[in-house]
Amino acid sequence: MRKASYLALLTAMGVCFSTQLAGCGKQQENSSGSTSSGKSVSTSDDGSINKDLTAAELVHLMGNGINLGNTLEAYGHNSYSPDTDPTSFETLWGQPVTTQEMIDGMKASGFDSLRIPVAWTNAMDYESGDYTINEAYLDRVEEVVGYGLNADMYVIINDHWDGSWWGMFGSASEETRNKAMDMYVSMWTQIAERFRDYSDRLIFESANEELGDRLNDKDVATDSGTLTKDQCYETAAAINQRFVDTVRGTGGNNEQRFLLIAGYNTDITCTCDDRFKMPEDTAKNKLLLSVHYYTPWDYCGTTSRSRWGNIKDYEEQNRLMKMMTKYSEQGYGIIIGEYAVLTNGGAVKGDTDKFFNNFLDNCDLYNYCPMLWDCSDFFQRTTLQMRDENIAEIFAGRSFSAQSSMTEDEIAESAKKRIDETFAAAPEKFTDDTAIQADENTAVAWIMYQSEDFGVSYSVGDEYDPASKTDGVAAENVKIEGEGTYTVSLDFTDSKIPKGVAFSALGIANGEKLFPGYIVTIDEVLVNGEPFELSGEEYTCSDDGLCTRVNLYNGWVSSPPEDARVAEGDASECSPTIMDIPPTTSVTNLTVKFTYSKGEQ
């Protein structure tokens, strides 16, 4: 992820739960990982590698994980100079400088593994062709890695967003594309050599969310965007393969180190596409696969949706999590490298406990390692405490030690029972008692709306769901009885005031079923009570054959579909973006007046 966003501290346990399988052994106070520079960082790591430990066994030992978010991946490359204090990057995105006490606090709160996102080009003059990572920066990353190992945690390091240099792979210039791969190989050669002698409690991750569509990003390479979808998949596979080959080629413990492969966009559906290929490896059963989970985004990532936990929500989460068994059944260890219901600095969102519990039950059922994305939203690094007692209890109960008395089969069976019981008890949908309800014999018109920053929404989608909204949004929907003129509206004065529009449409639930062929004509749109001049002509259509829709602003559609309906019969000059509210416009009220009439029968 890019910049986003239990009680009293317990004494760190210091217990090595992986002694039998991972050969962790007795902790050594002054044991260290030697580096290519000759520097030694004091850690409890003993440098052991268990060649027989498999990826599936490892993810069980990794238990419950957390990210050190918005810290070592905080990006300040433009201000870099060789004498820059590496810790100055850690505070750029609002987090404190990392300490051993913070990581001990995470361990004491029930987190067994630590993912450390890193922006390596922070300390690299790569624009001039020099791919050397500043020694002081490497030293600081190694120091923080040591904090995690000292806390008896498994530790993951990667190359994160990193200023989006990844778009060089999609450049129109072959020279730029070659430079991208050269830099990537040089980067991982330096990292692998620096950490070569560390134990298999340290894991390398090939990338973050950038291996996929974002290989076409234009932030750094302005001529990027040349790769087709198939070519993005092919390039992602090539990068992951070079990652494995590069690390293995540095020798030492890296010949058997566990390597975490970033999925396509780290998206479950995209990664389960047959075009995604896992790399070949000279080591046996040492590859892990990472995806992220922020579904649905309007609940997990924005303030636009405030509730989660109906049947549709549970079904979606259960289905997506099961999809990754495509790879676990092949012997790959599955790590959910990021997940969260983001607070963006605010209070924990309602139903977060439901989301987390069912998500973690799925991880227990399928033996995945979950890594919470956290930027002091859940574990506060300044107070060394979890912010919310209920959430604290959830994570304390999911730690490796809390479940150590159960066998893996018992953990899975217990999780499956809870998943089934929770699903059976879930409501079919949330209700809004103030809104008109629509059964299969009722047609209801409403305004779908999503603000420009995706922070405020109301019932977006072809399924009329008046409870799917941002808190405080008030809607005046209308029951459709047949031909006539109707008015619908949204009032945002008691919610967060949105700006602009990212998506909006007039929807009529059951319109295609009850009034087939009817046409909508927009008579007037009012924004904040004033007439808004439309920039084109509307058309009537349906995506699902049930809900009648008129796109007011749909940037994902370039032209009317073939079955679009208009009163004049020709929709070729119509547009899906007729209500372009500027992103600077604060929207307190939105009203649409329309006429509903029979089309050609």
VENUR-V471297 format. One record per backbone hydrogen bond with DSSP energy under -0.5 kcal/mol. CO is the residue of the C=O (numbers start at 1). NH is the residue of the N-H. If there is no record, write none. Layout:
BEGIN
((CO:NH) (CO:NH))
END
This chain:
BEGIN
((15:17) (16:19) (18:22) (18:23) (18:24) (19:23) (27:29) (28:31) (31:43) (32:34) (33:41) (34:197) (35:38) (39:35) (40:42) (41:33) (44:28) (48:200) (49:51) (50:53) (54:58) (55:59) (56:60) (57:61) (58:62) (60:63) (63:370) (64:112) (64:113) (65:372) (66:115) (67:69) (68:71) (68:72) (71:74) (72:119) (74:76) (76:79) (77:80) (81:84) (84:86) (85:88) (86:89) (86:90) (87:91) (89:92) (91:94) (99:103) (100:104) (101:105) (102:106) (103:107) (104:108) (105:109) (106:111) (107:110) (110:112) (112:154) (113:66) (114:116) (114:156) (115:68) (115:117) (116:158) (118:120) (118:160) (119:122) (120:123) (121:124) (123:134) (124:126) (125:128) (125:130) (126:129) (129:131) (134:138) (135:139) (136:140) (137:141) (138:142) (139:143) (140:144) (141:145) (142:146) (143:147) (144:148) (145:149) (146:150) (147:151) (148:153) (149:152) (154:114) (155:203) (156:116) (157:205) (158:160) (161:164) (162:165) (164:167) (164:220) (165:168) (166:169) (167:170) (168:171) (170:226) (172:174) (173:177) (174:178) (175:179) (176:180) (177:181) (178:182) (179:183) (180:184) (181:185) (182:186) (183:187) (184:188) (185:189) (186:190) (187:191) (188:192) (189:193) (190:194) (191:195) (193:196) (195:198) (196:253) (199:202) (201:155) (201:203) (203:157) (204:260) (208:211) (210:212) (211:265) (212:215) (213:216) (214:217) (215:170) (220:222) (221:224) (223:172) (228:232) (229:233) (230:234) (231:235) (232:236) (233:237) (234:238) (235:239) (236:240) (237:241) (238:242) (239:243) (240:244) (241:245) (242:246) (243:247) (244:248) (245:249) (246:250) (247:250) (248:251) (251:254) (252:255) (253:256) (253:257) (258:204) (259:261) (259:288) (260:206) (260:262) (261:290) (263:266) (264:267) (266:292) (267:271) (268:272) (270:273) (273:276) (285:55) (286:259) (287:333) (288:261) (289:335) (290:263) (291:337) (291:338) (293:340) (296:299) (296:300) (297:301) (297:302) (298:305) (300:342) (304:457) (310:314) (311:315) (312:316) (313:317) (314:318) (315:319) (316:320) (317:321) (318:322) (319:323) (320:324) (321:324) (322:325) (323:326) (324:327) (324:328) (325:329) (327:330) (327:332) (328:331) (333:289) (333:335) (334:369) (335:291) (335:337) (336:371) (338:293) (339:373) (340:342) (343:346) (349:352) (351:355) (352:356) (353:357) (354:358) (355:359) (356:360) (357:361) (358:362) (359:363) (360:364) (361:365) (362:366) (363:367) (363:368) (367:334) (368:370) (369:336) (370:65) (370:372) (371:339) (372:67) (372:374) (374:69) (378:380) (378:387) (379:381) (380:384) (380:385) (385:380) (388:392) (389:393) (390:394) (391:395) (392:396) (393:397) (395:398) (396:399) (399:403) (401:404) (403:406) (407:411) (408:412) (409:413) (410:414) (411:415) (412:416) (413:417) (414:418) (415:419) (416:420) (417:421) (418:422) (419:423) (420:424) (421:425) (422:426) (423:426) (427:311) (428:312) (431:433) (432:435) (437:439) (439:442) (443:480) (444:509) (445:478) (446:448) (446:507) (448:505) (449:458) (450:502) (450:503) (451:454) (454:304) (456:451) (457:470) (458:449) (462:464) (465:468) (467:469) (468:459) (469:306) (470:473) (472:494) (474:491) (475:477) (476:489) (478:445) (479:481) (480:443) (484:596) (486:594) (488:592) (489:476) (490:590) (491:474) (492:495) (496:498) (498:587) (499:452) (502:555) (503:450) (504:552) (504:553) (505:448) (505:507) (506:550) (507:446) (508:511) (508:548) (509:444) (510:514) (511:515) (515:518) (519:597) (521:523) (521:595) (524:593) (525:532) (526:528) (526:591) (527:530) (530:527) (532:534) (537:575) (540:565) (541:549) (546:512) (546:513) (548:508) (549:541) (550:506) (552:578) (552:579) (553:504) (554:557) (561:564) (565:540) (566:569) (569:571) (571:574) (576:554) (578:535) (579:581) (581:501) (582:500) (582:585) (584:586) (585:500) (586:588) (587:498) (588:492) (588:493) (589:528) (590:490) (591:526) (592:488) (593:523) (593:524) (594:486) (595:521) (595:597) (596:484) (597:519))
END
